Amino acid sequence: MPRRVALYPGTFDPLTNGHLDIMKRAVKLVDHLVIGVAINEGKGPLFSLEERVAMTEAEAARIPGDTTIEVKPFSSLLMHFAEEVGAQIIVRGLRAVSDFEYEFQMVGMNQRLNPDIETVFLMADPRHQAVASRLVKEIARLGGDTRAFVPPAVQDKLMEKFA
């Protein structure tokens, strides 16, 4: 039986408990999960690419199971990167109905670029539905407590950035 490879792309700026929830659930579906950390300088990331990759690698290493996990940065078109890593599946997390319209458009475009790669949506756990990296950064910037939203090591990095 061929190996099932999935790609979970994102900027992970910062990595949240919601991201980890999607990763933990994705590994139940595939043999190999590639976590693609997008460079995406247009979003003006708080953390450097190297920091985001390192944080993601550290947290992904704690995910139990037999699925292998690889963290890779990318700056190319998502479908080109999916082809490069041999992914047959793209994993996307949905927090709310508002996410669906954007994701629906992306699926349509991606299907036109490569109809052999399927997109799978995983609904966010209700505890994480309101968690967005953008909001976590704003809370941290204003001196709020982000411990409920990010892993402890990421919390420490946020505190360093806004100390």
N, C-alpha and C positions, 0 to 999 in steps of 0.2 A: 504494500500500500504506500502511495507517495506521501512524503512528509508535508504536513499542512503548515504553511508559513503565513503569519499575519504581520501586518505593519500597523502600529499605533502611532500616528504622527501628532505632533503638537509643538508649541514653543516651550511649554513647561517652565514658565517664568512668573512665579515660582511653581515648582511641583507641589500639587495639593493632595490632600487625602482623597479627593474625588478622582484625580488621575490614578492614584494607587488602587482605588476600588475598581476602576475599569481594567487596569493591568491584571489584578488578581482574578478577575472574572474571565478575562481574555485567555489567560494561560490554561483555563479549563477546556478551551475549544480547539487549541492548536498544539502542534509539536514544537514550534519555534516562534517566538515573538520578537520582532524587531521594534524597538521604540525609537522612532525617528525624531530627533530634536531639531526643529527647524531653526535656521539661522535668523531669518526674518528681521533684519535690521529696521525695516519700516515700522515695526511696532515699538521701537525704542525700548529694548529689553532692559530690565533692571540688572539682571545677572548676565555675565558674559556667557558666550557659548560654552566655554570650557567649564565654567561653574555649573551651568545647567546640566551638561552631560555628566559631570562628576556627581552631582546630587541625585540625578536619575539613576545612575549606575549603583550608587550606594543603597538606595531604597529598593531598586529592582532585585538586588542580590538577596534581600530579605524575603522575597516572595517564595513561598514553599511550592513544591511540586516537581514533576519530572520535565516540564517544558523548559527548554533552553531560552534564555533571554539575552538579547544583544542590544546595546544602546549605541546608536550611530547618529552623528550630525548630518544634516543635509541642507542644500540650498537650491536644489533643482526642482523642477516640476514634480509634484507628488507622484504622478503616475510613472514618471521616469525612474524615480527613486524606488517605487514599489517593484518595478521590473528589475532594477539593478539588484535588489536584495532577494528576488525570487518569491515575492509575496503573491499569494492567490487571493488574499483577503485584506481589506483595509478595515480596521476597527475604529469606530467613532463613538464617543460618548454623547448622550443627549441628556441635558439637565431639565429642559422645559420645552414647551411647545414653540417658544420663540427661536430655539435652536434649529427646529425642524426645517423651516423655510430655507435657511442658508444651506443646511446640509443636503436638502432635497436638490437644490440647484447644483451643488458640487457633485452629487452622485450622477446627475444627468450628464454633466460635462465629462466626468471621469469615465463613464460608460462609453462615451463617444471616442475617448482617447484609447481605451483598452477594455473591450467588453468581456475579456476573460478574467478580470479582477473584480471580485464582488466586494461590496461594502456591507458591513454588519454593524448595526447600531445596538449599543448596550445602554439601557436606561440607567441613569445615575441612581444610586441608592438615595432614598428620600433624605437621609441625613446630610447628603452632599449636594442636593439640588441647587441650593443658593450659592454654593461656593464657586467663585470665579477668580482666576489669578489676578485679574485687574482689581477686584475688590479687596483681595488679600493684601496687595501692594498698598492700596489706599489706606486700609486700616493700619498697617505697619507704619506707613509714612506719618500718620497722625498719632502715633504712639499707642495704638490699641493692641489688644491681646489677640494674636492669631493662632494660638496653640490648638484651638479646636479645628482649625482648617488645614494645617500643614504638619508633616512629621517633625519631631523635635529637632533634628539636624537642620532642617530647612528653617525652622523658627530661629535657631541660633544665627544662621546666615542673614536672615531678615533683620535681626536685632543689630548685627554688625553693620549692615548697610545704612541703618537709620539711627545709629548711636550718635 
